[in-house]
């Protein structure tokens, strides 16, 4: 395994953990925390590989050649346990939470003797999806550390974890890099101006998000959302039809994110701040803020079954048209 495949901010976090391991300071539980799409899972995978490897390779990473590394590459390592969002056996759909049964199974797994005679490693991702009962069950496992047993928790929103879990984990922080480092990384991935700067500004300096949007046409989608909101504000289009069209898209959550951010940037520009190019919004910032909060709440609820998301979104879009209509009449 070679560290060149990691972004600079990934290498910094990984090196912190590898140094602690080499010096005998690595705790049995680590919390890899930071914004989404910063490569936390990739670092957790590399760290798990090193913990399971029987000998250090180049740069302190896994050697990639021992039996443990061979099994890991084949996805059949018996002493690695990934824990994530499971499928609900009753509905056949993916759960939105990690449930207590998964943590009880994990606790029982940790009582077994490692089959290869080395470490046991569990990777919980997303750890911030633990429900209350699952968190309590995990806490019991954290309170009983054992030699050679490691827990790696990956969280975009570490604040959602209970404080008692956070306090028992060594923390690896993934922070947004300096703008020039982010720009250089994107350029090295083959992205060019002016799209590179546009994506990085829209992502507020987040290189992982910028790269994802550049790779998957996110800038074009963002512009389409802008046109939809401007068209709706001018009286063209119907809120319910637009809501249904947005939600039918596999990138519905991203559309809602862009809608919220475009409005937020418009409000910031109205207050004199430099923004990446948001919409023109009314001066009633209290109502604009409430609209922004409503869109974000809906984005978080999209995975909740049984709700009429189309009606909720249509109401939000109708409110947007009303706000903008009042602004137009004042003008």
N, C-alpha and C positions, 0 to 999 in steps of 0.2 A: 504494500500500500504506500502511495506517495502523497505527500502533503500538498503537492502542486495543484491537485484537483480541487483544493479548498479555496474559498475566498479568504482574503486577509483577515476579516473579522472571525471567520470560522477557525482559522489557524491559531489566532490569539486565544480563543476559548479552549480549543483542544490542547494547546501547549500548556496552558495553566493546569489542566487536569493531568496530563502526562507527567509534568514536572512533579506534581503532588504524589502521583503514583510511584515515580522513581525514588522519591525521598521518603516513602512510607507514610505520607500525610493524607492520602486520599480517603475520604469518608465512605461509609457503606451506602450512603444515599446522596445523590446529586440531583439538583434541580437546574435544568437547562432552561433559562428564562429569557424572554425577549420578544420583540415584535414578530408577527407571522412572516414566513418566507425569508428568514435569515439563515436557514440551513441548520437549524438546531437538531432535527432528526438525523441528518447526515453525520453530524458530529457525534450524536449519541450512538449511532451504528458503528462508527470508527472506534469510539471508546469501548464499546461492548466487545468489539473484535479484539482489541488489545488486552482487555481483562481476561478474555478466554484463551488467548494465544499462549502457547507454552514457551515462547521465546520472543524477545523484542526484535523487530526488524529495523529498517532504516528510520531514522528520526524518532525512534521510540514507539513507532506504530506497530501494528500486527505484522508478522513476517509474511503472511500470505501463503506459506508453504507447509506448515505443520498440519497434522491431522485435524486439529481444532479449526484451523483456518479453512481447510478443505471442506469440512462439514458445514461451516458457516456459509461459505460461498454457494454450497448446494442447497442451502436453506433447511438443513436437517440436523442442526446442532442441538443435541438433547438438553444442553445446559443453558440455553438462551430461551427466554420466554417473553415474546412481545405481547403487550396488553393494550387493546384499543377499543374502539366503538364496535361492539358485537352486533350480530343480527338478532332481532327479537324473534324467537321461535314461534310465537303466536301470530305475528303479523307478517313475518318474512321480510321486514324492513329493518334498516340499520337503526340502532338506538341513537339517541342524542346524548346519552349519558353513559358513563362507566358505572356498572351496578355492583352491589355488594357481593353477589355470587362470584364475580370475577376476582374480587380481592380475597375472598375466602379460598378460592382455588389457588390463587397465588401464594397465600400463606401456607397452604398444604404442600405446594410444590417446593417451597423453600425448606421444608422439613426433610426432603428426600436427599439422599447422598448423591452428589454430582456424578453423572455416569462416566465422565472422562477423568474424574479425580481431581479436577481443578476448581475453577470458580463457577458460580452460578450468577447469571445476570438477567434481570428483568427490566424491560424498557416499557414504561407507561406513557402513552402518547395518544391523545392529548390528556395530560394529567389534570388540567383545569376542567375536564368534563366529569370528574368524579362527583357522584351525588353524595348527599350527606351520610348515608349509611355506608357507602363504599369508602368514603374518607375516614370514617371511624374505624372500619376494618383495617384499612391500610396503616392507620396510626399504630395499631397493635403490632404490626409487623415491623414498623420503624422503631418501636420501643424495645425490640428484642434483636439487636444486630448480632450477626454471626460472622465469624472469620470466612472470608472468601465469598460472601453473599453480597451482591450489589444491586441497588435499585437506581435506575436512571429515570427521572421524571422530566417530561418535556412539556412546557407550558407557554402558550402565547400570552395568556392572561394570568400570571402567577398570583395576582391579588385575589383571584377567585378561590384559591386553595386556602383551607383553614390555616390560621397562624401556627397551630401546633405542628402541622406537617411542614410548613416552610421553615420553622425554627429547627427542625431535625435534619435538614438537608444542607449540604454544602452547595453554594450557588455559583453557577457559571453564567455570567451575564453576556448577552448578545446585544451590543449597542450599535446604533446607526453609525457608520463610519464618516470621516470627513468627506466633504463634497468632492474634492479632487480624487480621493481614493475610490469613491463610488463611480465617478466618471471614468477613471482609468480602467476599472474592472469591467464596466459595461462596454467600453471601447475594445477591450481585449476579447470580449465575447462576440465581436463582430458588429456591434451596433454603431451607427454613424449619426452625425448631426444632420438636420436639426432635431430629429426624432428623439435622440438620446437625451438632450437637454429638456425637451418637452415632457418626456416620460418621467424624468427625474424630478422636475418641478411639480408635476401632477402628483407624484408619489411622495412629495415633501422630503426628498433626499433619501428615500428608502430604495436601495439598489435592487433588492430582491423583488419588490413589487414592480419597479420600473422594468426590470428584465422580463418579468412575466407578462406585463402589458405589451411590451415590444414584441415578444415572441408570439403572443396570441391575439394581436390586433386590438389591444385594449384602448389605444388612443383613438382609433376609429369608433369604437363603441362609446367612448366618453363623448366624442363629438356628436354622435347620434342621440345620446341622452340630452345633450344641450339643445339640439334642434327640436327634440320632442317637447321639452319644457318651454322653449321659446314659442313654439307653435301653439301649445296649449294656452300660454299666457295671452297670446294675441286673439284667442277665441276660436282657433281652428282645432279640430280634433275633439274626441269625446273621452272623458276621463276613464270610463269603464273599458272602452275599447283599448286604450293605451295601456291600462293596467293589465288586461288580459294578455296583450302582446308582450309586454315586459316579462310577465311571469311565465309565459310559455317558452322563453329563452332559457337555455341551460346556464347562461350567465346572469340569471335574474338578480342574484345577490350582488353581483358586481354593478349591474345597472343601478340598483338602489344606492350602493355606495357612491357611485359617481354623481347621482342626483343630489345626495346629501352634501358631498364635497363641493360641487359647483355652486350650490346655494351658500355654503359656508364661506367660500372664497369671495363670492359676490358681497356678502355682508362685511367681510374683512376689508375689501376694496372700498366699500362705502364709508368705512371708518378711517380710511387713509393708509391702510396697510398694503404692501405689495403682495399681490396674489397671482396665481398661475393662470388666471383668466376665467374667473367665475362668471356667473350670470349677473345681470343687473337686478337687484332685489329692492323691495320697498324699504323705507326707512324705519318701519315698525319692527325693530330687531327682536322684540319680545315674541311677536307672532312668528317671525322667521325662525327664531330659535326653537319654538315649539314645533314648527313644521319639521325642522332638522331632526329633532329628537324623535318625532313620530316615525319618520322614514327609517331611522336607525333601529328603532324598536321592532319595526316590521321586518327588517333585514335579519335580525336575530331570531325572529319567530318563524322564518320560512320553513324550517325543518320540523316544526310542530304540526302533526297531522290533525285533521278535523277542523281547521280554521278556514274561513273564507278570506284568504289573503287577497283575492282579487277585489273584494268589496272594501277591505281596509285600504288597499292602495288606491282604489278609485276615489275613496273619500279624501285621501291625502292629496291626490292630483286635483280634485275639485276645489279643495282649500287653496292649493297653489294658484289655480286660475282666478279664484276670488281675490286673493291677495294682490296678484298682479293686475287684475282689473281695476281695483281701487287705486293702485299706483298710477295706472294709465289715465284714469279720470282726473286725478289730481294734476297730472302733467298737462 
